[in-house]
Amino acid sequence: MNIHNLLDDIVVTSYVISNNKGCWYVVPVDYWVMNHWGQWGISWSIPDIEKGLKFLEIIEKFRIDSKELVSFFRETSETNKVKLQPQVFANFDKKEFYTTFGEWVLESSVLDSWEGVRAEFKEKIPVEEQFWNKSIEA
């Protein structure tokens, strides 16, 4: 997926952990409204863990390689750098959701078994994955 094309939409740069592995995604914000996952074909009759697995399959097309993200961030405009700042941290293993996205109350839309918090989370992201810092190094 081309990062530049994604930025034409209202997206949130998201760090997602599943099976103890973290990955970056640049996802249209409406995908993160968990209590509306039915619009993506996720059945409400299945357990939350299965809903999460189906969601991860759906957003796979928005996964961005860390090196590609660093390179793009290094070369893009200041406006795009602001858009690319991480706004969602979702740990599917621990069912934790943190957001700093300002316009929607994403943290209130989490599944019943999840904890949703509006708070800064960058310290939860491993240093080696902090692309906004790596982009300064060259």
N, C-alpha and C positions, 0 to 999 in steps of 0.2 A: 504494500500500500504506500502510495506517495504521500509523505508528510505534508507537503505544500498543499495538495488537494484537500487533505483533511482539514486544514486550517481555514478553509472557506466556510466550514460549518461551525456551530458552537460546540467545541470539543473540550474534553478534559484530559490532560495528560495524567495517566494513572499508573501507579506501581502496584502490581498484583502479585500476590504470593499464593501459590497452589503447589501442593506436594513438596513443600520446603524449598521451592524455587521461585525466585522473583523475576518478573518480566515487565517491560514497559509497553503500554498501550496508549494510543491517542484515539479516544472513543467519543463519538457524539454523546453529549450530556444526557439525552433522554434514555440511553441504554442503562444508565446508573439509577434510574428510578425503579428500585427493586419491586415495589408493590404494583408496578405496571408491567412486569415481565411477561404477562400473558400476551401482550401485543407482539412479542417475539416468538410466540408459540410454546411457551413454557407453561405446563399444566400446573394448576394450583393443587391438584390432588396428589402430587408426589412430594416426598420429604424435601426439606430445604437443602439438604446436601446434594440431592439429585438436581434440584433447580439450579444450584450453583454450578454443577458440572455442565449442564446444558448451556448455561449462560457463558461459561468459558469457551465452549465450542463456538457459540455465536459470535463472540468478540475476537476470535482468533484472527480474523481478517484485519483487525486493527492493531495487531502486535507489531512493535517496532524494535528492530535490533538496536542494542545499546550503542554500537559503533556508528550506525547510521544516524541515530539521534544526536550523538555528540557532534558529528560532522555537520549536520544540518544546523544545529544550534550555533555552532561556531561561525557559520557563514550567513546566517539569516539576519533579517532586519530586527531592530529593537522591538517593534510591534509584535513580531512573531515570537521573540524571546519571552515577552510578557505572556502571550497566549500559551506558550509551552511550559510555563512553570507548573510543576506538579500540583494537582488539586484534589486527587483521590489516592488514598492508600487503602487497598482491600486485601485482607489476609483471609483467604478462603479456608485455610487450615484451622485458624482460631476464630473465624467468623467475626472479624473486627473490620469496621469501616470508618475511616477518618476522611474528612473533607474540609477544604477551605473554599470550595466553590460558593460564590456569594449570592447568586441570584435565585437559586432553588434550594429548598431545604432537603437535600439528598439524604442527610443523616436520619431524617424522620421516616424515610421510605423503606428502610431496611427490613428484611425478612424477620419474622418473630424470633428466630434463634440467633440473630446477629445483634451485635452492639454497634450502634451508630453514634458517632461523635463529631461535632464541629470543633476541630482543633488542628493546630500545626502538627505535622507529622514527619517532616524531612529528616529528623534524627533517627527515624525508624528505617530509613532507606540506607543500605550498606554504602559506605564511602565510595567503593569502586563503582557503584551504580549512579552516583550523583553527577549526571551529565552536565548540569549547569556549572559545576566547578571544573570539570574536565575540559570544558570548551575554552576556558581561559588559558589552560596549559597548552603549549604547542611546541 
